Amino acid sequence: MQNTPSSAETHPSTSQESAADAVSEPLGAGATLLSSVFAVLVGIVVGVITTFTHSLLAPWGLVAGLAIVAALIGGFRLVFGSRVVGAAAALGIVGAAAALALPGAGGAVLTLDGISGWVWALGPVVIALI
């Protein structure tokens, strides 16, 4: 019985090259828009959760929150290959943190006026700009 190699065995780099080409192609306008909407929604959720936890677990909640923000923005930029999608995630995070920093109807504020509050207010903005 003769053992003949398949085309995948003779040309193993073909599938790797096509995967690399697919990653390097930019997103179309529709895909960028849909990805940006998804990124804003995920950014809002992450912004709300980290705004609540940054002061509860001080100082490690602040450090973890900023690390999560950096990972989320960087991850969206790497996965989708677009700065627009990363900026959309940053917009969601900063928007949620800013909205929760405003005084509510009863005058309660979730972001405290102290060093951790200022770091949380400015940290995601600085991370987004990098």
C-alpha positions in Angstrom: 0.0 0.0 0.0 1.5 3.3 -1.0 1.3 6.3 1.3 0.8 9.5 -0.6 1.2 12.8 1.3 -1.8 15.1 1.2 -1.6 18.7 0.0 -1.6 20.0 3.6 1.5 17.9 4.4 3.4 19.1 1.4 2.5 22.8 1.8 2.0 23.4 5.6 2.8 27.1 5.3 -0.2 27.7 3.0 -2.8 27.7 5.8 -0.5 29.8 8.0 0.1 32.4 5.2 -3.7 32.7 4.5 -4.3 33.2 8.3 -1.7 35.9 8.4 -3.2 37.6 5.3 -6.6 37.6 6.9 -5.3 39.4 10.0 -3.6 42.1 8.1 -6.6 43.1 6.1 -8.4 46.2 7.5 -12.1 46.0 8.5 -14.7 47.4 6.2 -16.9 50.3 7.2 -19.8 48.1 8.3 -17.6 45.8 10.4 -15.8 48.8 12.0 -19.2 50.3 12.9 -20.5 47.1 14.4 -17.3 46.4 16.2 -17.3 50.0 17.6 -20.8 49.7 18.9 -19.8 46.4 20.6 -16.7 48.1 22.0 -18.7 51.0 23.4 -21.1 48.7 25.2 -18.3 46.5 26.7 -16.5 49.7 27.7 -19.6 51.0 29.5 -20.0 47.7 31.4 -16.3 47.7 32.3 -16.4 51.4 33.3 -19.4 50.9 35.6 -17.9 47.9 37.3 -14.4 49.3 37.8 -15.8 52.7 39.0 -17.6 50.8 41.8 -14.7 48.6 42.7 -11.8 51.1 42.5 -12.6 52.7 45.8 -13.9 49.6 47.6 -10.7 47.7 47.4 -8.2 50.6 47.7 -5.4 50.7 46.5 -5.5 47.4 44.7 -8.9 48.0 43.2 -7.5 51.1 41.5 -4.5 49.3 40.2 -6.6 46.4 38.9 -9.1 48.7 37.4 -6.4 50.6 35.4 -4.9 47.3 34.3 -8.3 46.1 33.1 -8.8 49.3 31.2 -5.4 49.0 29.5 -6.0 45.4 28.7 -9.4 46.1 27.3 -8.4 49.0 25.0 -5.2 47.2 23.9 -7.1 44.0 23.3 -9.7 45.6 21.1 -7.0 47.4 19.1 -5.1 44.1 18.6 -8.1 41.9 17.9 -9.8 44.2 15.4 -6.7 45.9 14.1 -8.3 49.3 14.3 -7.7 52.3 16.4 -11.3 53.3 16.0 -12.5 50.2 17.9 -10.0 50.8 20.7 -11.1 54.5 20.9 -14.8 53.4 21.0 -14.0 51.1 24.0 -12.1 54.0 25.7 -15.1 56.3 25.0 -17.4 53.8 26.8 -15.1 53.5 29.8 -14.5 57.2 30.2 -18.1 58.0 29.6 -19.3 55.6 32.3 -16.7 56.8 34.8 -17.6 60.4 34.1 -21.3 59.8 34.4 -20.9 58.1 37.7 -18.6 60.8 39.0 -21.4 63.4 38.8 -23.6 63.9 41.8 -26.8 62.0 41.8 -30.3 63.2 42.8 -29.5 62.8 46.5 -26.1 64.4 46.1 -24.2 61.1 46.4 -21.0 60.7 44.3 -19.4 57.3 43.5 -16.0 58.8 42.8 -14.5 60.2 45.9 -12.6 63.5 46.0 -9.2 62.3 46.9 -6.1 60.9 45.2 -7.7 57.7 44.2 -10.7 59.5 42.7 -8.4 61.8 40.7 -6.3 58.9 39.5 -9.4 57.0 38.5 -10.9 60.1 36.7 -7.7 60.8 34.7 -6.1 57.3 34.5 -8.4 55.8 31.8 -8.0 59.0 29.7 -4.3 58.8 29.8 -4.3 55.1 29.0 -6.6 55.8 26.1 -4.3 58.5 24.7 -1.3 56.2 24.8 
